[in-house]
């Protein structure tokens, strides 16, 4: 009982062409949606982070405005290790009183107490979020991935400046670093 194949008529060919056009149109629609989503994702993510104060990127340009040296702000540094990472780290100075417009330096000491090489990345967050717009970071270990060999200890600097444009009601800035493991 062999089935005989009948030649496709004009209606079958028209149906296949219609389905192909629908498929092509659907694929083009998906591509346009993906492009639009990728394009708008960065500003949406940035506004979400700014709203909740998560990893707000500071302005990385130091102000050239001269300061009178009268106004100071307290900068409180803290350190946190993300889950799954066995590192010890802490700031050299927990609290600094800094004049606006002057370059300052602090440092963090990292210790790997394990028998394994550890790769990690530091993410910073500044609070209040309005202060992040006026903190310029010139040098920071958070700019790149770091590696510590077994039982190695290293001290890395953070060079920064709080610019004079800081809102008058901001008297303290909390600067938090969180370390996250980097998977190979």
C-alpha positions as CSV (number, residue, x, y, z in Angstrom):
1,X,0.0,0.0,0.0
2,X,2.1,2.7,-1.2
3,X,0.9,6.2,-0.9
4,X,1.0,8.2,-4.1
5,X,2.3,11.7,-3.9
6,X,0.1,14.2,-5.6
7,X,1.7,17.2,-7.2
8,X,1.2,20.3,-5.1
9,X,-1.3,22.7,-6.5
10,X,-1.3,26.5,-6.5
11,X,-3.0,26.7,-3.1
12,X,-0.4,24.5,-1.4
13,X,2.4,26.6,-2.8
14,X,0.7,29.8,-1.7
15,X,0.3,28.3,1.8
16,X,4.0,27.5,2.0
17,X,4.9,31.0,0.8
18,X,2.6,32.6,3.3
19,X,4.1,30.5,6.2
20,X,7.6,31.5,5.1
21,X,6.7,35.1,5.1
22,X,5.1,34.8,8.5
23,X,8.2,33.0,9.8
24,X,10.6,35.6,8.3
25,X,8.5,38.4,9.7
26,X,8.5,36.8,13.1
27,X,12.3,36.3,13.0
28,X,12.8,40.0,12.0
29,X,10.4,41.0,14.9
30,X,12.4,39.0,17.4
31,X,15.7,40.5,16.1
32,X,14.3,44.0,16.4
33,X,13.0,43.2,19.9
34,X,16.4,41.8,21.0
35,X,18.2,44.9,19.6
36,X,15.8,47.3,21.3
37,X,16.1,45.4,24.6
38,X,19.9,45.4,24.4
39,X,19.9,49.1,23.6
40,X,17.6,50.1,26.5
41,X,19.1,47.6,29.0
42,X,22.1,49.8,30.0
43,X,20.1,52.9,30.9
44,X,17.5,50.8,32.6
45,X,20.1,49.0,34.7
46,X,21.9,52.3,35.5
47,X,18.7,53.9,36.7
48,X,17.8,50.8,38.8
49,X,21.2,50.8,40.4
50,X,21.1,54.6,41.1
51,X,17.6,54.3,42.6
52,X,18.7,51.5,45.0
53,X,22.3,52.7,45.5
54,X,24.0,49.6,44.1
55,X,27.4,49.9,42.5
56,X,27.0,53.4,41.4
57,X,29.9,54.4,39.2
58,X,31.5,57.6,40.3
59,X,32.6,60.3,38.0
60,X,36.2,59.4,37.2
61,X,37.4,62.9,36.4
62,X,39.0,65.0,39.1
63,X,37.7,68.5,39.5
64,X,40.1,71.3,38.7
65,X,38.3,73.7,41.0
66,X,40.5,75.0,43.8
67,X,39.2,74.4,47.3
68,X,39.4,76.8,50.2
69,X,40.1,73.8,52.5
70,X,37.3,74.8,54.8
71,X,34.7,72.1,54.1
72,X,35.5,68.5,54.9
73,X,33.6,65.3,54.6
74,X,34.0,61.9,56.5
75,X,34.6,58.9,54.2
76,X,33.9,55.6,55.8
77,X,35.5,52.6,54.2
78,X,34.2,49.0,54.6
79,X,34.9,45.6,53.2
80,X,32.7,42.6,52.5
81,X,33.6,39.2,51.0
82,X,31.0,37.6,48.8
83,X,29.8,34.0,49.4
84,X,32.1,31.3,48.2
85,X,35.3,33.4,48.5
86,X,37.8,32.7,51.2
87,X,39.7,36.0,51.5
88,X,40.4,38.4,54.2
89,X,40.6,42.1,53.4
90,X,40.3,45.4,55.2
91,X,41.0,49.1,54.7
92,X,44.1,50.7,56.2
93,X,41.9,53.5,57.5
94,X,38.2,52.8,58.3
95,X,37.4,56.5,58.5
96,X,39.1,59.5,56.9
97,X,38.2,63.2,57.1
98,X,39.0,64.7,53.8
99,X,38.9,68.2,52.4
100,X,36.9,68.7,49.2
101,X,39.0,69.0,46.1
102,X,42.1,67.3,47.5
103,X,43.5,64.0,46.3
104,X,43.5,61.4,49.0
105,X,44.8,57.8,49.3
106,X,43.7,54.8,51.3
107,X,44.7,51.2,50.8
108,X,43.2,47.8,51.3
109,X,45.1,44.7,52.5
110,X,44.2,41.4,50.9
111,X,45.2,38.0,52.4
112,X,44.7,34.6,50.9
113,X,44.8,32.1,53.8
114,X,44.1,29.1,51.6
115,X,46.3,26.7,49.6
116,X,44.7,27.7,46.3
117,X,45.1,30.6,43.9
118,X,42.1,32.9,44.2
119,X,40.8,35.2,41.4
120,X,38.4,37.9,42.4
121,X,36.8,41.2,41.4
122,X,35.9,44.1,43.7
123,X,32.7,46.0,43.2
124,X,32.3,49.3,44.9
125,X,29.2,51.2,46.1
126,X,29.0,54.7,47.4
127,X,26.2,56.0,49.7
128,X,24.4,58.3,49.5
129,X,24.1,57.9,45.7
130,X,24.2,61.6,45.2
131,X,27.8,61.6,46.5
132,X,28.9,59.2,43.8
133,X,28.6,62.0,41.2
134,X,31.3,63.9,43.0
135,X,33.8,61.2,43.8
136,X,36.6,60.8,41.3
137,X,38.6,57.6,41.5
138,X,42.0,57.9,39.9
139,X,43.4,54.5,40.9
140,X,41.6,51.5,42.3
141,X,41.9,47.7,42.5
142,X,38.3,47.5,41.5
143,X,39.2,48.6,37.9
144,X,40.5,45.1,37.1
145,X,40.5,41.4,38.1
146,X,42.9,40.5,40.9
147,X,44.7,37.2,41.7
148,X,46.3,36.1,44.9
149,X,48.4,33.0,45.2
150,X,48.2,30.7,48.2
151,X,49.1,32.5,51.4
152,X,49.9,35.7,49.6
153,X,49.2,39.1,51.1
154,X,49.0,42.3,49.1
155,X,48.1,45.9,49.8
156,X,46.5,47.9,47.0
157,X,45.8,51.6,46.9
158,X,42.7,53.6,46.3
159,X,43.4,57.2,45.1
160,X,40.4,59.4,45.0
161,X,39.1,62.9,45.4
162,X,35.8,64.3,46.6
163,X,34.9,67.2,44.4
164,X,33.7,70.5,45.6
165,X,30.3,70.0,43.9
166,X,29.2,67.7,46.7
167,X,25.8,68.7,48.1
168,X,26.1,70.7,51.3
169,X,23.8,68.3,53.2
170,X,26.2,65.4,52.6
171,X,28.6,65.2,55.6
172,X,29.5,61.4,55.3
173,X,30.1,59.1,52.5
174,X,30.0,55.3,53.0
175,X,32.3,53.5,50.6
176,X,31.7,49.7,50.4
177,X,33.8,47.2,48.5
178,X,32.4,43.7,48.0
179,X,34.6,40.9,46.6
180,X,33.2,38.3,44.2
181,X,35.0,35.2,42.9
182,X,35.9,35.1,39.3
183,X,35.3,31.7,37.7
184,X,37.8,30.5,35.2
